[in-house]
């Protein structure tokens, strides 16, 4: 089969791919692989409102890094090419980027291309007469708000952990008094090597921040595993969080969340599930983490990127979700967004149930544990704030109020998912990017206007913050 490269695509397709890759937090190459793997249709235009839950970075137009100065140290690995996109993403958000390149890095990308995109001088030599007339390595290490190392090779990590300073990059890192974020990138065997593991622990103990690496295919043929550098948008998100000096009203608060569907096996091939995408829950987890909360997200199967700064526990079934939530207690708050399957097969077949004449007469079902009720009515470890979600197709307020009482919740976030009166169609609540909810309490019902799921998440996170800061927990 013939191979293709991104640069050979038609300009319109290439632009659509670039937008969708940014939208989903992937590189263009990964986005293309994702579509081919899923046998997807040709790229379609993005919806007007981006899917907030699957992307954990800001809109570039929001200038989230305006006035921030980043010293970017580019190490000598094949992933160095990603730094060109990283620089562009940072500058889109208002940051200035001062590049420092190791000699090995110049073998992968040129100083000319890095300097052109950064719109700044590229520094690479420790003993540069012009740069060092005012002790340049000290100035570079101190004038930035953050030092970012991407890619952070095994060699650079080794130098950092052992305090070596024999080139400009390692000297800047030794001389800085600013936070340092590294994005490791190396062969999986190198990442798993005992020496690298020791260096990682040392750097973590020293307060160095990490983003990645991720699992995937390596540049070397036949090599795969943990070692791929985090994507530029992931690194941007980590930088935004490190430089975010806004008040964090939920700092020190532990919040348990559930999101996504559950899959209840019938046989090794089939399962009972629902249409939940997990987008709303992931958006809420991101919003809570953005306010400083220590968020534990128990997630059913989804295709979403993990929210940065959120502890994700992957589960498949309702019973696994129930057990994971209870193991995470105690907590200050618990928010149950997951669309948990109410029933499961009473017995799971060991072999695939074959199609026979007359079909399957019946599958015996049994009830799944009620996770929300088990926490809302917990005798000893009930969180101070318990919020449940209710997706209804009729009698929204009536069913939501009944659920509030039965489950022992403080709030029920009810939404109409019917195709007639809810936000129906292909962009419906379940799988779509928008939502319209009603907040139900014992005293009143508060109908919120239709908004993006990101906006719903931000409003709900603000509500949680108000509740927890005014309650002694």
C-alpha positions as CSV (number, residue, x, y, z in Angstrom):
1,X,0.0,0.0,0.0
2,X,1.3,3.4,-0.9
3,X,2.4,5.7,2.0
4,X,1.5,9.3,2.5
5,X,3.0,12.2,4.4
6,X,1.3,15.1,5.9
7,X,3.1,17.6,3.7
8,X,1.7,15.9,0.6
9,X,-1.9,16.4,1.6
10,X,-4.1,19.0,-0.1
11,X,-4.0,22.3,1.7
12,X,-7.7,22.2,2.8
13,X,-7.3,18.7,4.2
14,X,-4.0,19.6,5.9
15,X,-5.6,22.6,7.6
16,X,-8.6,20.6,8.7
17,X,-6.3,18.0,10.1
18,X,-4.2,20.6,11.9
19,X,-7.3,22.1,13.6
20,X,-8.6,18.8,14.6
21,X,-5.3,17.7,16.0
22,X,-5.1,20.8,18.1
23,X,-8.7,20.3,19.1
24,X,-8.0,16.8,20.4
25,X,-4.6,17.5,21.9
26,X,-2.7,15.3,19.4
27,X,0.1,15.8,16.8
28,X,-1.1,15.9,13.2
29,X,0.6,12.5,12.7
30,X,-1.2,11.0,15.7
31,X,-4.5,12.5,14.6
32,X,-4.1,10.9,11.1
33,X,-3.2,7.5,12.7
34,X,-6.2,7.8,14.9
35,X,-8.6,8.3,12.0
36,X,-7.1,5.5,9.9
37,X,-7.2,3.2,12.9
38,X,-10.9,4.0,13.4
39,X,-11.6,3.8,9.7
40,X,-13.1,7.2,10.0
41,X,-14.8,9.2,7.3
42,X,-13.0,12.1,5.6
43,X,-12.3,14.9,8.0
44,X,-15.3,17.1,8.8
45,X,-15.3,20.7,10.0
46,X,-15.0,21.1,13.8
47,X,-18.1,22.1,15.8
48,X,-18.2,25.8,16.6
49,X,-17.9,25.0,20.3
50,X,-14.7,22.8,21.0
51,X,-15.0,19.7,23.1
52,X,-13.7,21.0,26.4
53,X,-13.5,17.7,28.1
54,X,-11.1,16.1,25.7
55,X,-8.8,19.0,25.5
56,X,-7.1,20.3,28.6
57,X,-5.5,23.4,27.2
58,X,-6.7,26.9,26.9
59,X,-8.0,28.6,23.8
60,X,-5.0,30.4,22.2
61,X,-7.0,33.6,21.9
62,X,-7.3,33.8,25.7
63,X,-3.7,34.8,26.1
64,X,-3.3,32.7,29.3
65,X,0.5,33.2,29.3
66,X,0.6,36.9,28.4
67,X,3.7,38.5,29.8
68,X,5.3,35.2,30.9
69,X,8.9,34.4,29.9
70,X,9.8,30.8,29.1
71,X,13.4,29.6,28.8
72,X,13.1,26.5,26.6
73,X,16.0,24.1,26.7
74,X,15.9,21.8,23.7
75,X,17.7,18.5,24.1
76,X,19.2,16.2,21.5
77,X,16.5,13.8,20.6
78,X,14.3,13.1,17.6
79,X,11.4,14.7,19.5
80,X,13.2,18.1,19.2
81,X,11.1,18.7,16.1
82,X,8.0,19.0,18.3
83,X,9.6,22.1,19.9
84,X,8.9,24.2,16.9
85,X,5.2,23.6,17.4
86,X,5.6,24.1,21.2
87,X,7.2,27.5,20.7
88,X,4.4,28.5,18.3
89,X,1.7,27.4,20.8
90,X,3.4,29.3,23.7
91,X,3.6,32.5,21.6
92,X,0.0,32.2,20.6
93,X,-0.9,32.4,24.3
94,X,1.2,35.5,24.8
95,X,4.4,34.0,26.2
96,X,7.9,35.0,25.1
97,X,10.3,32.1,24.5
98,X,14.1,32.2,24.8
99,X,15.6,29.1,23.3
100,X,18.7,27.3,24.5
101,X,19.9,24.4,22.4
102,X,22.3,21.6,23.2
103,X,24.9,20.8,20.5
104,X,23.1,17.5,19.9
105,X,19.7,19.3,19.4
106,X,21.2,21.2,16.4
107,X,21.6,17.8,14.7
108,X,17.8,17.5,14.6
109,X,16.5,21.0,14.2
110,X,18.4,24.1,13.1
111,X,19.0,27.2,15.1
112,X,17.6,29.2,12.2
113,X,14.2,27.6,12.3
114,X,14.0,27.7,16.1
115,X,15.1,31.4,16.2
116,X,12.6,32.3,13.5
117,X,9.6,30.8,15.2
118,X,10.7,32.1,18.7
119,X,11.5,35.5,17.2
120,X,14.6,35.6,19.5
121,X,18.2,34.8,19.7
122,X,19.1,31.1,20.1
123,X,21.7,30.4,22.7
124,X,23.9,27.2,22.4
125,X,27.5,28.0,23.5
126,X,28.6,28.3,27.1
127,X,31.8,30.2,26.2
128,X,30.2,32.7,23.8
129,X,32.1,36.0,24.1
130,X,29.1,38.1,23.3
131,X,26.6,36.3,25.4
132,X,28.8,35.8,28.4
133,X,30.0,39.4,28.7
134,X,27.2,39.8,31.3
135,X,27.4,36.3,32.6
136,X,24.8,35.1,30.1
137,X,24.1,31.7,31.6
138,X,23.1,33.3,34.9
139,X,20.9,35.8,33.2
140,X,19.2,33.2,31.1
141,X,18.5,31.1,34.2
142,X,17.1,34.0,36.3
143,X,15.1,36.2,33.8
144,X,12.6,33.5,32.9
145,X,9.5,32.7,34.9
146,X,9.9,29.0,34.1
147,X,12.6,26.7,32.6
148,X,11.2,24.0,30.3
149,X,13.3,21.1,29.1
150,X,11.9,19.4,26.0
151,X,12.9,16.9,25.0
152,X,14.6,16.0,28.2
153,X,17.0,13.2,27.1
154,X,18.5,10.5,29.4
155,X,21.8,12.4,29.2
156,X,20.2,15.7,30.3
157,X,18.3,14.1,33.1
158,X,21.5,12.4,34.3
159,X,23.4,15.7,34.3
160,X,20.6,17.4,36.2
161,X,20.4,14.7,38.9
162,X,24.1,14.6,39.4
163,X,24.6,18.4,39.4
164,X,26.8,18.5,36.3
165,X,27.3,21.8,34.4
166,X,29.6,21.3,31.4
167,X,27.5,23.0,28.7
168,X,25.2,26.0,28.5
169,X,22.0,23.9,29.0
170,X,23.2,22.1,32.1
171,X,24.7,25.3,33.5
172,X,21.5,27.2,33.1
173,X,19.7,24.4,34.9
174,X,22.2,24.5,37.8
175,X,22.1,28.3,38.1
176,X,18.3,28.8,38.1
177,X,16.1,29.7,41.0
178,X,12.9,29.3,39.0
179,X,10.6,26.3,38.6
180,X,11.7,23.6,36.1
181,X,9.4,21.5,34.0
182,X,10.9,18.6,32.0
183,X,9.3,16.6,29.2
184,X,11.3,13.3,29.0
185,X,11.8,11.6,25.6
186,X,13.9,8.5,25.0
187,X,13.8,4.9,24.0
188,X,11.6,2.8,26.3
189,X,14.6,0.7,27.4
190,X,16.4,3.8,28.4
191,X,13.4,5.2,30.3
192,X,13.1,1.9,32.2
193,X,16.9,1.6,32.9
194,X,17.8,1.5,36.6
195,X,20.0,4.6,36.2
196,X,17.2,6.6,34.7
197,X,14.8,5.4,37.4
198,X,17.3,6.6,40.0
199,X,17.7,9.9,38.2
200,X,13.9,10.4,38.0
201,X,13.5,9.9,41.7
202,X,16.3,12.3,42.5
203,X,14.8,15.0,40.2
204,X,11.3,14.5,41.7
205,X,12.7,14.8,45.2
206,X,14.5,18.0,44.1
207,X,11.1,19.5,43.1
208,X,11.5,19.1,39.3
209,X,8.1,18.9,37.5
210,X,7.5,16.2,34.9
211,X,5.1,16.0,32.0
212,X,5.1,12.6,30.3
213,X,6.5,10.6,28.8
214,X,3.7,8.9,26.9
215,X,3.4,5.4,25.5
216,X,3.5,4.8,21.8
217,X,5.7,3.9,18.8
218,X,9.2,5.1,18.7
219,X,11.1,6.6,15.8
220,X,13.2,3.4,15.7
221,X,11.5,0.6,13.7
222,X,9.8,-2.0,15.9
223,X,10.3,-0.1,19.2
224,X,7.3,0.9,21.3
225,X,6.5,1.7,24.9
226,X,6.8,4.6,27.4
227,X,9.3,7.1,26.0
228,X,7.4,9.4,23.6
229,X,7.6,13.1,24.5
230,X,4.3,14.6,25.6
231,X,2.6,16.5,22.8
232,X,3.1,20.3,22.6
233,X,-0.5,21.1,23.8
234,X,0.0,18.8,26.8
235,X,3.2,20.7,27.7
236,X,1.4,24.0,27.2
237,X,-1.3,22.9,29.7
238,X,1.4,21.9,32.2
239,X,3.1,25.3,31.8
240,X,-0.2,27.1,32.2
241,X,-0.9,25.3,35.5
242,X,2.6,25.9,36.9
243,X,2.4,29.6,36.1
244,X,-1.2,30.1,37.2
245,X,-1.1,32.5,40.1
246,X,-4.8,32.8,40.5
247,X,-6.4,32.0,43.8
248,X,-7.0,28.3,44.4
249,X,-10.1,28.1,46.7
250,X,-10.1,24.3,46.5
251,X,-6.4,23.8,47.4
252,X,-6.1,20.9,49.9
253,X,-9.6,19.6,49.1
254,X,-10.0,16.0,48.0
255,X,-12.8,15.4,45.5
256,X,-13.9,12.0,44.1
257,X,-15.6,11.9,40.7
258,X,-17.1,9.4,38.4
259,X,-17.6,9.8,34.7
260,X,-18.3,8.0,31.4
261,X,-20.4,4.8,30.9
262,X,-19.9,1.4,32.4
263,X,-19.6,-1.7,30.2
264,X,-21.3,-4.8,31.6
265,X,-20.1,-8.0,29.9
266,X,-22.6,-10.5,28.4
267,X,-20.0,-12.7,26.9
268,X,-16.3,-12.1,25.8
269,X,-17.6,-10.0,22.9
270,X,-20.8,-8.3,23.9
271,X,-21.7,-5.9,26.7
272,X,-24.5,-3.7,28.0
273,X,-23.7,0.0,27.8
274,X,-25.1,3.5,27.1
275,X,-24.4,6.5,25.0
276,X,-22.4,8.5,27.6
277,X,-19.1,10.0,26.2
278,X,-17.7,11.2,29.6
279,X,-17.2,14.7,28.2
280,X,-19.1,16.5,30.9
281,X,-17.4,14.6,33.7
282,X,-14.0,15.1,32.3
283,X,-14.7,18.8,31.9
284,X,-15.8,19.1,35.6
285,X,-12.7,17.2,36.7
286,X,-10.5,19.7,34.8
287,X,-12.4,22.7,36.2
288,X,-12.0,21.4,39.8
289,X,-8.3,20.8,39.3
290,X,-8.0,24.3,37.9
291,X,-9.3,25.6,41.2
292,X,-6.7,23.6,43.1
293,X,-8.6,20.5,44.1
294,X,-7.0,17.1,44.4
295,X,-9.3,15.3,42.0
296,X,-9.7,11.5,41.7
297,X,-11.6,10.6,38.6
298,X,-13.0,7.1,38.4
299,X,-13.6,6.7,34.7
300,X,-15.5,4.2,32.7
301,X,-14.3,3.4,29.1
302,X,-14.0,6.6,27.0
303,X,-12.0,7.9,24.1
304,X,-11.1,11.1,25.9
305,X,-7.6,12.5,26.8
306,X,-6.9,12.4,30.5
307,X,-7.4,15.8,32.1
308,X,-4.0,17.2,33.2
309,X,-3.6,17.4,36.9
310,X,-6.3,14.8,37.6
311,X,-5.7,11.4,39.1
312,X,-7.6,8.9,36.8
313,X,-8.7,5.5,37.9
314,X,-9.8,3.4,34.9
315,X,-12.6,0.9,35.4
316,X,-15.0,-1.0,33.2
317,X,-18.0,-2.2,35.2
318,X,-20.3,-0.7,37.7
319,X,-19.0,-3.0,40.4
320,X,-15.4,-1.9,39.7
321,X,-16.5,1.7,39.8
322,X,-18.3,1.1,43.1
323,X,-15.3,-0.5,44.7
324,X,-12.9,2.1,43.4
325,X,-15.0,5.0,44.8
326,X,-15.2,3.4,48.3
327,X,-11.5,2.7,48.3
328,X,-10.9,6.4,47.7
329,X,-12.8,7.5,50.8
330,X,-12.6,9.7,52.8
331,X,-13.1,12.9,50.7
332,X,-14.4,16.4,51.0
333,X,-16.8,16.1,48.1
334,X,-18.0,13.5,45.7
335,X,-19.6,14.1,42.3
336,X,-21.2,11.3,40.4
337,X,-21.5,12.1,36.7
338,X,-21.0,8.6,35.3
339,X,-23.9,7.0,33.5
340,X,-23.7,3.8,35.4
341,X,-25.6,0.8,33.9
342,X,-28.4,-0.1,36.3
343,X,-28.3,-3.8,35.4
344,X,-25.8,-6.4,34.3
345,X,-26.1,-9.9,33.0
346,X,-26.8,-12.3,35.9
347,X,-24.0,-14.6,34.5
348,X,-21.3,-13.8,32.0
349,X,-20.9,-16.5,29.3
350,X,-17.4,-17.9,29.0
351,X,-17.7,-18.2,25.3
352,X,-19.3,-16.0,22.7
353,X,-23.1,-16.7,22.5
354,X,-23.6,-18.0,19.0
355,X,-26.4,-16.8,16.8
356,X,-28.9,-19.6,16.3
357,X,-32.3,-20.0,14.7
358,X,-34.9,-18.3,16.8
359,X,-32.3,-16.0,18.5
360,X,-31.7,-15.6,22.2
361,X,-34.9,-15.8,24.1
362,X,-33.7,-13.8,27.1
363,X,-30.7,-12.6,29.0
364,X,-31.3,-12.7,32.8
365,X,-30.3,-9.4,34.4
366,X,-29.4,-8.5,38.0
367,X,-29.2,-5.0,39.6
368,X,-25.8,-3.2,39.9
369,X,-24.8,-1.6,43.1
370,X,-26.1,2.0,43.5
371,X,-22.9,4.0,43.8
372,X,-24.5,7.4,44.5
373,X,-26.8,6.1,47.2
374,X,-24.0,4.1,48.9
375,X,-22.0,7.3,49.3
376,X,-24.8,9.7,49.9
377,X,-26.2,7.5,52.7
378,X,-22.8,6.3,54.0
379,X,-22.9,6.0,57.8
380,X,-19.3,7.0,58.6
381,X,-17.5,8.4,55.6
382,X,-20.1,10.5,53.7
383,X,-18.3,13.4,52.1
384,X,-19.5,16.9,53.2
385,X,-20.8,17.5,49.7
386,X,-22.4,14.9,47.5
387,X,-23.6,15.8,44.0
388,X,-25.4,13.4,41.6
389,X,-26.4,13.7,38.0
390,X,-29.7,12.6,36.5
391,X,-30.2,12.1,32.8
392,X,-34.0,12.1,32.1
393,X,-36.3,11.9,29.1
394,X,-39.5,12.9,30.9
395,X,-40.6,14.6,34.2
396,X,-37.2,16.1,34.8
397,X,-37.9,17.9,38.1
398,X,-40.1,15.1,39.5
399,X,-37.5,12.4,38.9
400,X,-34.6,14.6,39.9
401,X,-36.2,15.5,43.2
402,X,-37.0,11.9,43.9
403,X,-33.5,10.9,43.2
404,X,-32.2,13.6,45.5
405,X,-34.1,12.2,48.4
406,X,-33.5,8.5,47.7
407,X,-29.8,8.9,47.1
408,X,-29.0,11.2,50.0
409,X,-27.4,13.8,47.8
410,X,-27.1,17.5,48.4
411,X,-27.6,18.4,44.8
412,X,-28.9,16.7,41.7
413,X,-27.8,18.1,38.3
414,X,-30.6,17.0,36.1
415,X,-30.6,17.2,32.3
416,X,-33.2,16.4,29.6
417,X,-31.7,14.0,27.1
418,X,-34.8,13.3,25.2
419,X,-34.6,14.0,21.4
420,X,-37.8,16.1,21.5
421,X,-37.4,18.5,24.5
422,X,-33.7,18.0,25.3
423,X,-30.7,19.0,23.3
424,X,-31.3,16.3,20.7
425,X,-29.9,15.2,17.4
426,X,-26.3,14.4,16.5
427,X,-25.1,17.1,18.9
428,X,-27.2,15.9,21.8
429,X,-26.2,15.9,25.5
430,X,-24.9,12.4,25.4
431,X,-21.9,12.7,23.1
432,X,-22.4,16.3,22.3
433,X,-20.6,19.5,23.4
434,X,-23.4,21.4,25.0
435,X,-25.7,20.9,27.9
436,X,-28.7,22.4,29.7
437,X,-29.1,21.5,33.3
438,X,-31.4,22.1,36.3
439,X,-29.8,22.2,39.7
440,X,-32.2,20.5,42.2
441,X,-31.9,20.9,46.0
442,X,-34.4,20.3,48.8
443,X,-35.4,24.0,48.7
444,X,-35.4,25.1,45.1
445,X,-34.8,24.2,41.4
446,X,-32.4,26.4,39.5
447,X,-32.6,26.0,35.7
448,X,-29.4,27.0,34.0
449,X,-29.4,28.2,30.4
450,X,-28.0,26.1,27.6
451,X,-24.2,26.4,27.5
452,X,-21.1,24.5,26.6
453,X,-20.1,21.6,28.8
454,X,-17.0,23.5,29.7
455,X,-19.1,26.4,31.0
456,X,-21.3,24.0,33.0
457,X,-18.2,22.5,34.5
458,X,-16.8,25.9,35.5
459,X,-20.1,27.0,37.1
460,X,-20.4,23.7,39.0
461,X,-16.8,23.9,40.1
462,X,-17.4,27.5,41.4
463,X,-20.5,26.1,43.3
464,X,-18.4,23.4,44.9
465,X,-15.8,25.9,45.9
466,X,-18.4,28.1,47.6
467,X,-19.8,25.2,49.4
468,X,-16.5,23.8,50.7
469,X,-14.9,27.1,51.7
470,X,-18.0,28.0,53.8
471,X,-18.2,24.6,55.4
472,X,-15.7,23.4,58.0
473,X,-14.3,20.2,56.5
